Amino acid sequence: MNYDTNNFQKDVIEQSNVMPVLVDFWAEWCAPCRILGPVLEKLAEKYKDQWKLVKLNTDKFPEIANEYGIRGIPNVKLFHKGKVINEFTGALPEHMIEDWLRKSIPSKFSDMIEKAKKLLADGKIVDAKVILENIHNGDINNGEVKILLAKILVYENPKEALRLVESAQLSNHTAELAEAITTMGQLFEKLNNTNELAENSVKPLYIEAIKDLKEKKFESALEKFIEVIRENKVYDDEGARKACIAIFKYLGEDHETTLKYRREFSRALYV
């Protein structure tokens, strides 16, 4: 099968709006390119329902190679909706390429995932959950969907949320949220075993803070956790500090509550 292109706009940019396109920038004189090419072609056939392979000879189309900043070949770029979303350089082994593809290829449910994210941001939790559960049923290994579902379930079912996080393959943009959900889930579990928390003057306040967090009273929870930090920074293995960071990551760095309490949190840490 011939994967070479003579129409980059049509075969890559336009096609990437329908299906992700993997572009192999190569040249006849490049020895590593001759090693990588057949591997990519084999994978393209194996995953033909998930992405399309296009090979671009940089000697024939130097202007396109220059436009995309090709400095060394082979260079492989993944296009989605007209833009490069990931890339690698060099002749990687087949198993490494497959691993890279698993992490890089957008889900066929990507538009639905974006819709669910918007619903979450708008506070429409029930609607978002329905969409995410439907996607999860069709793409059970999607790590981002698992984390988004866990973000909802951490309040309803902390154990299930923790299970989803543990089973999710994390990416750079889901790792922090996953860590926040784990911290929150573990805190909520402690409400069932408060007697296991060490006796200390801050214990009642710490438990109240966790209860506020469970009820999504984020500002009240932060105020109490920060007060615990001021009085006993190391209580419950610095649980209050970890809780504050988890709330900030859960809400997002640009959330008004995060912005409001970040400075106070930092001051309490370094008093």
RODO-2510 file (C-alpha; in nm, 4 decimals, decimal comma):
residues 271
     n   res          X          Y          Z
     1     m     0,0000     0,0000     0,0000
     2     n     0,1275     0,3465    -0,0915
     3     y     0,1188     0,5916     0,1985
     4     d     0,3025     0,8768     0,0226
     5     t     0,1188     1,2033    -0,0242
     6     n     0,1190     1,4654    -0,2942
     7     n    -0,1557     1,6663    -0,1286
     8     f    -0,0675     1,7429     0,2343
     9     q    -0,3689     1,9679     0,2880
    10     k    -0,6166     1,7006     0,1794
    11     d    -0,4434     1,3865     0,3098
    12     v    -0,3292     1,5264     0,6444
    13     i    -0,4945     1,8511     0,7517
    14     e    -0,8444     1,7770     0,6221
    15     q    -0,8301     1,4025     0,6968
    16     s    -0,7233     1,4710     1,0561
    17     n    -1,0662     1,6236     1,1166
    18     v    -1,2131     1,2796     1,0451
    19     m    -0,9445     1,0539     1,1942
    20     p    -0,6004     1,1131     1,3549
    21     v    -0,3210     1,1138     1,0973
    22     l     0,0329     0,9975     1,1697
    23     v     0,2838     1,1663     0,9383
    24     d     0,6227     1,0057     0,8779
    25     f     0,8686     1,2726     0,7572
    26     w     1,1407     1,0769     0,5744
    27     a     1,3881     1,0770     0,2827
    28     e     1,5423     0,8135     0,0526
    29     w     1,8963     0,8675     0,1841
    30     c     1,7978     0,8255     0,5519
    31     a     1,8926     0,4785     0,6847
    32     p     1,6853     0,5004     1,0080
    33     c     1,3874     0,6023     0,7919
    34     r     1,4153     0,2728     0,6031
    35     i     1,4035     0,0902     0,9380
    36     l     1,1109     0,2875     1,0786
    37     g     0,8962     0,2980     0,7639
    38     p     0,7969    -0,0711     0,7516
    39     v     0,7206    -0,0710     1,1262
    40     l     0,4827     0,2240     1,0875
    41     e     0,3188     0,0594     0,7861
    42     k     0,2656    -0,2618     0,9830
    43     l     0,1083    -0,0662     1,2704
    44     a    -0,1017     0,1403     1,0289
    45     e    -0,2584    -0,1789     0,8974
    46     k    -0,3082    -0,3158     1,2492
    47     y    -0,4778     0,0039     1,3730
    48     k    -0,6409     0,1189     1,0493
    49     d    -0,9709     0,1823     1,2272
    50     q    -0,8010     0,4212     1,4726
    51     w    -0,5587     0,6318     1,2688
    52     k    -0,4193     0,6835     0,9206
    53     l    -0,0537     0,6848     0,8112
    54     v     0,0838     0,9385     0,5635
    55     k     0,4487     0,9465     0,4518
    56     l     0,6023     1,2743     0,3380
    57     n     0,9344     1,2811     0,1513
    58     t     1,1152     1,5878     0,2885
    59     d     1,3327     1,6139    -0,0253
    60     k     1,0232     1,6480    -0,2426
    61     f     0,8383     1,8821    -0,0049
    62     p     1,1056     2,0877     0,1763
    63     e     0,8639     2,3765     0,2299
    64     i     0,6271     2,1561     0,4325
    65     a     0,9176     2,0074     0,6281
    66     n     1,0371     2,3596     0,7041
    67     e     0,6868     2,4725     0,8049
    68     y     0,6718     2,1983     1,0666
    69     g     1,0229     2,2553     1,1955
    70     i     1,1777     1,9287     1,0789
    71     r     1,5438     1,9364     1,1870
    72     g     1,6163     1,5655     1,1821
    73     i     1,4550     1,2572     1,0295
    74     p     1,2783     1,0301     1,0710
    75     n     1,0350     1,2592     1,2477
    76     v     0,6825     1,1398     1,3206
    77     k     0,4036     1,3852     1,4004
    78     l     0,0482     1,3060     1,5022
    79     f    -0,2177     1,5390     1,3594
    80     h    -0,5647     1,5800     1,5066
    81     k    -0,8167     1,8391     1,3912
    82     g    -0,5515     2,0057     1,1764
    83     k    -0,2872     2,0435     1,4481
    84     v     0,0159     1,8496     1,5719
    85     i    -0,0710     1,6995     1,9108
    86     n     0,2388     1,4811     1,9658
    87     e     0,5575     1,3653     1,7941
    88     f     0,8782     1,1673     1,8216
    89     t     1,2100     1,1566     1,6388
    90     g     1,4200     0,8539     1,5487
    91     a     1,3578     0,4881     1,4681
    92     l     1,1955     0,3641     1,7875
    93     p     1,1288    -0,0084     1,8451
    94     e     0,7804    -0,1309     1,7576
    95     h     0,6705    -0,1863     2,1194
    96     m     0,7736     0,1699     2,2138
    97     i     0,5801     0,3118     1,9192
    98     e     0,2715     0,1137     2,0176
    99     d     0,3002     0,2422     2,3748
   100     w     0,3393     0,5988     2,2429
   101     l     0,0345     0,5524     2,0205
   102     r    -0,1783     0,4227     2,3081
   103     k    -0,0999     0,7370     2,5040
   104     s    -0,1216     0,9770     2,2092
   105     i    -0,4109     0,8748     1,9839
   106     p    -0,7230     1,0714     2,0848
   107     s    -1,0265     0,8652     2,1716
   108     k    -1,2935     0,8352     1,9040
   109     f    -1,5134     0,9765     2,1785
   110     s    -1,3014     1,2930     2,2112
   111     d    -1,5897     1,5259     2,1193
   112     m    -1,8127     1,3598     2,3793
   113     i    -1,5341     1,3853     2,6375
   114     e    -1,5043     1,7596     2,5708
   115     k    -1,8812     1,7924     2,6099
   116     a    -1,8643     1,6086     2,9442
   117     k    -1,5829     1,8392     3,0599
   118     k    -1,7913     2,1445     2,9772
   119     l    -2,0900     2,0022     3,1650
   120     l    -1,8658     1,9381     3,4657
   121     a    -1,7349     2,2935     3,4508
   122     d    -2,0942     2,4216     3,4379
   123     g    -2,1855     2,2131     3,7423
   124     k    -2,4130     1,9759     3,5465
   125     i    -2,2741     1,6699     3,7220
   126     v    -2,5574     1,4243     3,6466
   127     d    -2,5492     1,4953     3,2715
   128     a    -2,1693     1,4701     3,2636
   129     k    -2,1774     1,1396     3,4510
   130     v    -2,4220     0,9854     3,2022
   131     i    -2,1977     1,0782     2,9094
   132     l    -1,8798     0,9586     3,0820
   133     e    -2,0361     0,6251     3,1798
   134     n    -2,1474     0,5705     2,8196
   135     i    -1,7960     0,6458     2,6925
   136     h    -1,6431     0,4223     2,9583
   137     n    -1,8619     0,1337     2,8412
   138     g    -1,7354     0,1812     2,4843
   139     d    -1,3732     0,2638     2,5684
   140     i    -1,3036     0,0923     2,8988
   141     n    -0,9291     0,1636     2,8915
   142     n    -0,9572     0,5395     2,8394
   143     g    -0,7549     0,6874     3,1263
   144     e    -0,8936     1,0398     3,0947
   145     v    -1,2527     0,9147     3,1157
   146     k    -1,1669     0,7076     3,4247
   147     i    -1,0220     1,0139     3,5971
   148     l    -1,3186     1,2335     3,5063
   149     l    -1,5583     0,9672     3,6339
   150     a    -1,3516     0,9350     3,9502
   151     k    -1,3769     1,3122     3,9956
   152     i    -1,7535     1,2696     4,0233
   153     l    -1,7561     0,9406     4,2119
   154     v    -1,5097     1,0477     4,4809
   155     y    -1,8082     1,2087     4,6591
   156     e    -2,0588     0,9318     4,5927
   157     n    -1,8367     0,6272     4,6187
   158     p    -1,4765     0,6992     4,7271
   159     k    -1,3698     0,3343     4,6993
   160     e    -1,4852     0,3105     4,3380
   161     a    -1,3169     0,6433     4,2596
   162     l    -0,9889     0,5148     4,4033
   163     r    -1,0241     0,1924     4,2023
   164     l    -1,0726     0,3884     3,8798
   165     v    -0,7680     0,6040     3,9487
   166     e    -0,5520     0,3015     4,0284
   167     s    -0,6523     0,1318     3,7022
   168     a    -0,6109     0,4403     3,4819
   169     q    -0,3140     0,4938     3,2538
   170     l    -0,2218     0,8517     3,3384
   171     s    -0,0988     1,1261     3,1095
   172     n     0,0711     1,4550     3,1952
   173     h    -0,2611     1,6393     3,2046
   174     t    -0,4458     1,3832     3,4204
   175     a    -0,1752     1,2933     3,6748
   176     e    -0,2304     1,5908     3,9070
   177     l    -0,6081     1,5490     3,9134
   178     a    -0,5659     1,1763     3,9755
   179     e    -0,3410     1,2497     4,2730
   180     a    -0,5944     1,5004     4,4083
   181     i    -0,8795     1,2494     4,3788
   182     t    -0,6706     0,9855     4,5565
   183     t    -0,5967     1,2235     4,8441
   184     m    -0,9625     1,3232     4,8747
   185     g    -1,0855     0,9650     4,8564
   186     q    -0,8474     0,8643     5,1334
   187     l    -0,9629     1,1573     5,3465
   188     f    -1,3284     1,0592     5,3023
   189     e    -1,2461     0,7028     5,4048
   190     k    -1,1086     0,8442     5,7315
   191     l    -1,4526     0,9763     5,8220
   192     n    -1,5540     0,6136     5,8715
   193     n    -1,2613     0,5527     6,1056
   194     t    -1,2062     0,8780     6,2953
   195     n    -1,0990     0,6817     6,6021
   196     e    -0,7862     0,5800     6,4110
   197     l    -0,6747     0,9429     6,3862
   198     a    -0,4207     1,0414     6,6513
   199     e    -0,5564     1,2330     6,9482
   200     n    -0,4558     1,5967     6,9260
   201     s    -0,6051     1,9400     6,9898
   202     v    -0,6500     1,9868     6,6111
   203     k    -0,8284     1,6545     6,5569
   204     p    -1,1870     1,7911     6,5852
   205     l    -1,1065     2,0772     6,3457
   206     y    -0,9388     1,8382     6,1031
   207     i    -1,2451     1,6105     6,1009
   208     e    -1,4753     1,9119     6,0507
   209     a    -1,2609     2,0194     5,7553
   210     i    -1,2926     1,6762     5,5953
   211     k    -1,6712     1,6826     5,6489
   212     d    -1,6903     2,0256     5,4847
   213     l    -1,4913     1,8934     5,1912
   214     k    -1,7257     1,5928     5,1635
   215     e    -2,0145     1,8393     5,1399
   216     k    -1,8248     2,0410     4,8754
   217     k    -1,7944     2,3397     5,1092
   218     f    -1,4518     2,4117     4,9634
   219     e    -1,3906     2,7529     5,1199
   220     s    -1,4887     2,6399     5,4675
   221     a    -1,2787     2,3256     5,4311
   222     l    -0,9753     2,5259     5,3189
   223     e    -1,0083     2,7713     5,6073
   224     k    -1,0139     2,4844     5,8576
   225     f    -0,7333     2,2892     5,6928
   226     i    -0,5195     2,6057     5,6879
   227     e    -0,5911     2,6589     6,0566
   228     v    -0,4791     2,3003     6,1261
   229     i    -0,1564     2,3749     5,9370
   230     r    -0,0977     2,6813     6,1540
   231     e    -0,1539     2,4866     6,4759
   232     n     0,0020     2,1507     6,3893
   233     k     0,1571     2,1271     6,0455
   234     v     0,2578     1,7617     6,0734
   235     y    -0,0745     1,6243     6,2039
   236     d    -0,1872     1,3073     6,0203
   237     d     0,1302     1,3013     5,8115
   238     e     0,0732     1,6621     5,6960
   239     g    -0,2809     1,5678     5,5994
   240     a    -0,4081     1,9260     5,5999
   241     r    -0,1351     2,0421     5,3624
   242     k    -0,2066     1,7526     5,1266
   243     a    -0,5790     1,8247     5,1485
   244     c    -0,5340     2,1896     5,0479
   245     i    -0,3193     2,0968     4,7492
   246     a    -0,5763     1,8334     4,6487
   247     i    -0,8573     2,0901     4,6602
   248     f    -0,6579     2,3341     4,4472
   249     k    -0,5836     2,0631     4,1882
   250     y    -0,9409     1,9350     4,1963
   251     l    -1,0890     2,2791     4,1362
   252     g    -0,8128     2,3940     3,8993
   253     e    -0,5410     2,6549     3,9407
   254     d    -0,7579     2,9268     3,7847
   255     h    -1,0655     2,8622     3,9995
   256     e    -1,1659     3,1614     4,2107
   257     t    -1,1467     2,9590     4,5343
   258     t    -0,7950     2,8401     4,4511
   259     l    -0,6852     3,1943     4,3731
   260     k    -0,8448     3,3220     4,6944
   261     y    -0,6758     3,0734     4,9306
   262     r    -0,3418     2,9952     4,7638
   263     r    -0,1562     3,2835     4,9300
   264     e    -0,3060     3,2190     5,2745
   265     f    -0,2122     2,8520     5,2401
   266     s     0,1479     2,9421     5,1507
   267     r     0,1738     3,1842     5,4443
   268     a     0,0507     2,9165     5,6859
   269     l     0,3110     2,6718     5,5580
   270     y     0,6028     2,9024     5,6159
   271     v     0,5044     3,0745     5,9405
***
